[in-house]
Amino acid sequence: MGNIDVATIQKIVASCQCIAKAEPVIFPKTLIHLPSRESKTKKDAVQTAIRVGRILFNKKSEQDYIDFLILNTILGDYFGSRLMKNIREDKGYTYGINSNLVELQETGYFIIATEVGKEFVLNKGI
């Protein structure tokens, strides 16, 4: 498995040419942070998805990136993380919660994501 011959690779590349861009994609240097809240209610839903995020830096911010990467790992980047222990194991609000540091070409963002039972949502309709 995983041993693909050159002819097969060439066929895959040729079949993808119609969707490939000829010129490189230009990304904005920065994202604009527009604080907002959005809610979509679904009748008879048993869970509510919650996402909280913030625009940050990317890997080019060497010292900040490494420090924040370590912080994110402790906070929510693995099953035994602080978020998982506190929100899942201690309080029983969710089956899973995690945090991620996403690096884009020119910027990045931090996000915490979970799904909780609808009985645990404090501000319904926000």
Backbone as JSON, one array per atom type, in Angstrom:
{
  "sequence": "MGNIDVATIQKIVASCQCIAKAEPVIFPKTLIHLPSRESKTKKDAVQTAIRVGRILFNKKSEQDYIDFLILNTILGDYFGSRLMKNIREDKGYTYGINSNLVELQETGYFIIATEVGKEFVLNKGI",
  "N": [[0.83, -1.18, 0.0], [0.4, 2.27, -0.66], [2.45, 2.46, -2.46], [2.79, 3.93, -5.23], [2.86, 3.96, -8.72], [4.73, 5.84, -11.2], [3.27, 6.44, -13.55], [0.6, 6.4, -12.68], [0.62, 8.55, -10.88], [1.14, 10.64, -12.7], [-1.25, 10.57, -14.17], [-3.08, 11.37, -12.21], [-2.16, 13.99, -11.65], [-2.56, 15.15, -14.21], [-5.35, 14.96, -14.43], [-6.12, 16.78, -12.53], [-5.41, 19.26, -13.48], [-7.34, 20.95, -14.59], [-8.55, 22.21, -12.43], [-6.57, 23.51, -11.12], [-4.87, 26.52, -10.17], [-3.29, 28.9, -12.26], [-1.7, 31.04, -11.49], [-0.06, 32.16, -8.46], [-1.86, 32.2, -5.34], [-2.89, 35.18, -3.79], [-2.69, 36.23, -0.56], [-4.24, 38.18, 2.02], [-2.32, 40.49, 3.98], [-3.03, 40.9, 6.6], [-5.75, 39.98, 8.74], [-8.98, 41.31, 9.41], [-10.29, 41.99, 12.5], [-13.47, 41.58, 13.46], [-15.46, 41.8, 15.95], [-18.14, 39.7, 16.8], [-21.33, 38.09, 17.28], [-22.99, 35.15, 16.54], [-25.83, 33.2, 15.9], [-27.58, 30.23, 15.31], [-30.54, 28.63, 15.4], [-31.75, 25.38, 15.78], [-34.5, 23.45, 15.58], [-35.4, 20.98, 17.94], [-32.76, 20.19, 18.42], [-30.16, 18.54, 20.19], [-27.71, 19.27, 21.02], [-25.42, 22.05, 21.26], [-23.22, 23.83, 19.25], [-20.28, 25.52, 19.97], [-18.08, 28.11, 19.23], [-15.2, 29.95, 19.75], [-13.06, 32.53, 18.93], [-9.98, 34.19, 17.92], [-8.04, 36.5, 16.13], [-4.61, 36.08, 15.54], [-1.11, 35.71, 15.43], [1.29, 34.4, 13.06], [3.59, 31.7, 12.2], [5.83, 33.21, 11.67], [6.23, 35.02, 13.68], [8.39, 34.46, 15.7], [9.2, 34.09, 18.61], [6.76, 34.64, 19.99], [5.06, 32.81, 18.75], [6.11, 30.19, 19.39], [5.93, 30.24, 22.22], [3.13, 30.57, 22.53], [2.24, 28.29, 21.26], [3.08, 26.28, 23.01], [1.54, 27.02, 25.26], [-1.04, 26.62, 24.15], [-0.99, 23.85, 23.75], [-1.0, 22.87, 26.38], [-3.42, 24.0, 27.24], [-5.55, 23.05, 25.46], [-4.91, 21.17, 23.42], [-4.77, 18.41, 23.4], [-6.08, 15.2, 24.53], [-5.95, 14.99, 27.37], [-5.9, 17.61, 28.21], [-6.16, 20.86, 29.87], [-8.61, 22.2, 29.32], [-10.18, 19.99, 28.54], [-10.13, 18.44, 30.87], [-11.31, 20.18, 32.76], [-13.82, 21.16, 31.62], [-15.01, 18.88, 30.5], [-14.45, 16.51, 32.13], [-14.57, 17.35, 34.89], [-16.87, 19.05, 35.06], [-18.72, 17.97, 33.27], [-19.94, 19.01, 30.96], [-19.57, 18.59, 28.24], [-18.7, 16.27, 25.6], [-16.34, 16.57, 24.29], [-13.75, 19.0, 23.94], [-11.64, 21.42, 22.48], [-8.66, 23.29, 21.63], [-7.11, 25.28, 19.12], [-4.32, 26.48, 17.3], [-4.12, 28.16, 14.45], [-2.23, 28.46, 11.57], [-1.78, 30.69, 9.0], [-0.64, 31.87, 5.78], [0.16, 34.61, 6.01], [-0.86, 35.44, 8.45], [-2.65, 34.4, 11.39], [-4.85, 32.45, 13.54], [-6.56, 31.81, 16.66], [-8.56, 29.33, 18.12], [-11.23, 28.03, 20.08], [-13.17, 25.19, 20.43], [-16.24, 23.44, 20.89], [-18.93, 21.15, 21.59], [-21.89, 21.27, 23.32], [-24.41, 20.0, 25.57], [-27.73, 21.15, 25.11], [-28.9, 22.06, 27.45], [-26.89, 23.26, 28.86], [-26.3, 25.71, 27.8], [-25.96, 29.07, 28.38], [-26.76, 31.67, 27.4], [-29.07, 31.55, 25.43], [-29.83, 31.92, 22.0], [-28.02, 33.91, 21.35]],
  "CA": [[0.0, 0.0, 0.0], [1.12, 3.53, -0.71], [3.48, 2.4, -3.48], [2.1, 4.33, -6.47], [3.81, 4.08, -9.82], [4.84, 7.16, -11.83], [2.17, 6.62, -14.52], [-0.61, 6.74, -11.92], [0.8, 9.92, -10.39], [0.97, 11.53, -13.84], [-2.68, 10.61, -14.48], [-3.72, 12.19, -11.17], [-1.77, 15.38, -11.91], [-3.23, 15.58, -15.44], [-6.79, 15.12, -14.19], [-6.33, 17.93, -11.63], [-4.99, 20.5, -14.13], [-8.49, 21.82, -14.86], [-8.94, 22.95, -11.23], [-5.38, 24.18, -10.59], [-4.69, 27.92, -10.55], [-2.04, 29.14, -12.99], [-0.89, 32.0, -10.74], [-0.15, 31.92, -7.0], [-2.93, 32.89, -4.61], [-2.41, 36.3, -2.98], [-3.42, 36.31, 0.69], [-4.08, 39.48, 2.68], [-1.27, 40.51, 5.0], [-3.67, 40.8, 7.91], [-7.2, 39.82, 8.78], [-9.62, 42.35, 10.2], [-11.07, 41.4, 13.57], [-14.77, 42.19, 13.63], [-16.15, 41.04, 16.98], [-19.56, 39.48, 16.52], [-21.94, 36.86, 17.79], [-23.93, 34.61, 15.56], [-26.54, 32.05, 16.43], [-28.56, 29.58, 14.44], [-31.31, 27.69, 16.21], [-32.29, 24.24, 15.07], [-35.54, 22.83, 16.4], [-35.15, 19.61, 18.42], [-31.33, 19.88, 18.55], [-29.8, 18.13, 21.54], [-26.42, 19.87, 21.33], [-25.11, 23.36, 20.72], [-21.81, 24.0, 18.92], [-19.75, 26.82, 20.4], [-16.76, 28.43, 18.71], [-14.69, 31.25, 20.2], [-11.78, 32.67, 18.26], [-9.28, 35.48, 17.93], [-6.93, 36.63, 15.18], [-3.31, 36.16, 16.2], [0.08, 35.79, 14.6], [1.64, 33.13, 12.41], [4.88, 31.15, 12.59], [6.9, 34.19, 11.48], [6.43, 35.68, 14.97], [9.1, 33.32, 16.27], [9.09, 33.89, 20.05], [5.35, 34.57, 20.37], [4.48, 31.57, 18.21], [6.54, 29.03, 20.19], [5.33, 30.37, 23.56], [1.7, 30.33, 22.45], [2.07, 26.88, 20.89], [3.2, 25.53, 24.27], [0.34, 27.34, 26.02], [-2.18, 25.96, 23.52], [-0.89, 22.41, 24.01], [-1.45, 22.65, 27.75], [-4.81, 24.42, 27.36], [-6.58, 22.25, 24.82], [-4.48, 20.52, 22.18], [-4.71, 16.95, 23.52], [-7.22, 14.68, 25.28], [-5.81, 15.25, 28.8], [-5.63, 19.04, 28.4], [-6.89, 21.56, 30.92], [-10.01, 22.38, 28.9], [-10.85, 18.7, 28.57], [-10.29, 18.03, 32.26], [-12.23, 21.06, 33.47], [-15.15, 21.27, 31.02], [-15.58, 17.54, 30.26], [-14.36, 15.56, 33.24], [-15.02, 17.91, 36.17], [-18.21, 19.63, 34.99], [-19.6, 17.12, 32.48], [-20.71, 19.82, 30.01], [-19.33, 18.23, 26.85], [-17.91, 15.06, 25.35], [-15.02, 16.98, 23.85], [-13.45, 20.42, 23.75], [-10.24, 21.56, 22.11], [-8.22, 24.59, 21.13], [-6.17, 25.15, 18.0], [-3.62, 27.63, 16.76], [-4.12, 27.95, 13.0], [-1.26, 29.33, 10.92], [-1.98, 30.97, 7.6], [0.61, 32.35, 5.19], [0.55, 35.93, 6.51], [-1.43, 35.7, 9.77], [-3.13, 33.18, 12.01], [-5.9, 32.68, 14.53], [-6.71, 30.87, 17.76], [-9.98, 28.98, 18.26], [-11.67, 27.01, 21.02], [-14.39, 24.62, 19.86], [-16.89, 22.37, 21.64], [-20.36, 20.94, 21.45], [-22.43, 21.02, 24.65], [-25.83, 19.74, 25.65], [-28.44, 22.44, 25.06], [-29.23, 22.49, 28.8], [-25.75, 23.98, 29.42], [-26.12, 27.0, 27.12], [-26.45, 30.13, 29.26], [-27.42, 32.75, 26.68], [-29.67, 31.0, 24.21], [-30.23, 32.91, 21.0], [-27.0, 34.94, 21.1]],
  "C": [[0.87, 1.24, 0.0], [2.22, 3.56, -1.76], [2.82, 2.66, -4.84], [3.14, 4.52, -7.57], [3.71, 5.47, -10.47], [3.68, 7.42, -12.79], [0.88, 7.02, -13.81], [-0.54, 8.17, -11.39], [0.6, 10.93, -11.52], [-0.5, 11.65, -14.25], [-3.43, 11.48, -13.47], [-3.42, 13.66, -11.4], [-2.5, 15.92, -13.14], [-4.71, 15.81, -15.21], [-7.1, 16.31, -13.28], [-5.99, 19.27, -12.3], [-6.15, 21.47, -14.35], [-8.92, 22.62, -13.63], [-7.76, 23.71, -10.6], [-5.31, 25.63, -11.07], [-3.33, 28.1, -11.22], [-1.12, 30.08, -12.22], [-1.05, 31.75, -9.24], [-1.29, 32.73, -6.38], [-2.31, 33.99, -3.76], [-3.3, 36.39, -1.73], [-3.24, 37.7, 1.3], [-3.0, 39.38, 3.76], [-1.85, 40.37, 6.4], [-5.16, 40.54, 7.73], [-7.76, 40.93, 9.65], [-10.5, 41.66, 11.23], [-12.36, 42.2, 13.74], [-15.54, 41.39, 14.68], [-17.64, 40.91, 16.66], [-20.02, 38.21, 17.2], [-22.96, 36.43, 16.77], [-24.56, 33.37, 16.14], [-27.52, 31.52, 15.4], [-29.25, 28.51, 15.27], [-31.89, 26.6, 15.33], [-33.26, 23.53, 16.0], [-35.16, 21.38, 16.71], [-33.68, 19.22, 18.48], [-31.04, 19.5, 20.0], [-28.45, 18.71, 21.97], [-26.32, 21.26, 20.71], [-23.61, 23.44, 20.46], [-21.39, 25.41, 19.31], [-18.34, 26.96, 19.85], [-16.38, 29.83, 19.19], [-13.31, 31.39, 19.58], [-11.23, 34.08, 18.32], [-8.18, 35.45, 16.89], [-5.64, 36.8, 15.97], [-2.21, 36.32, 15.18], [0.31, 34.45, 13.93], [3.03, 32.69, 12.87], [6.03, 32.15, 12.45], [7.19, 34.98, 12.75], [7.1, 34.65, 15.88], [8.89, 33.12, 17.77], [7.64, 33.77, 20.49], [4.74, 33.25, 19.93], [4.84, 30.37, 19.08], [5.91, 29.08, 21.58], [3.84, 30.04, 23.53], [1.4, 28.89, 22.07], [2.15, 25.99, 22.13], [1.97, 25.76, 25.14], [-0.88, 26.61, 25.46], [-2.16, 24.46, 23.76], [-1.4, 22.1, 25.41], [-2.95, 22.94, 27.88], [-5.78, 23.44, 26.72], [-6.19, 21.45, 23.6], [-4.35, 19.0, 22.28], [-5.8, 16.5, 24.49], [-7.13, 14.97, 26.78], [-5.58, 16.71, 29.13], [-6.48, 19.64, 29.51], [-8.35, 21.79, 30.55], [-10.78, 21.08, 29.01], [-11.11, 18.27, 30.01], [-11.36, 18.87, 32.95], [-13.66, 20.98, 32.91], [-15.8, 19.9, 30.82], [-15.61, 16.69, 31.52], [-14.91, 16.11, 34.55], [-16.48, 18.37, 36.13], [-19.2, 18.79, 34.19], [-20.44, 17.86, 31.45], [-20.64, 19.3, 28.58], [-18.61, 16.89, 26.76], [-16.49, 15.44, 24.96], [-14.92, 18.48, 23.66], [-11.97, 20.52, 23.39], [-9.94, 22.99, 21.68], [-7.17, 24.35, 20.05], [-5.56, 26.5, 17.67], [-3.47, 27.36, 15.26], [-3.18, 28.96, 12.36], [-1.6, 29.46, 9.45], [-0.68, 31.56, 7.06], [1.07, 33.67, 5.82], [0.03, 36.24, 7.91], [-1.87, 34.37, 10.37], [-4.27, 33.5, 12.95], [-5.94, 31.53, 15.53], [-8.2, 30.59, 17.91], [-10.15, 27.9, 19.32], [-13.0, 26.51, 20.5], [-14.92, 23.49, 20.75], [-18.33, 22.22, 21.21], [-20.86, 20.56, 22.84], [-23.9, 20.68, 24.55], [-26.58, 21.06, 25.74], [-28.81, 22.94, 26.45], [-28.1, 23.29, 29.45], [-25.49, 25.34, 28.77], [-26.76, 28.09, 27.96], [-27.29, 31.16, 28.52], [-27.97, 32.24, 25.37], [-30.06, 32.13, 23.27], [-29.21, 34.01, 20.76], [-26.27, 34.6, 19.84]]
}
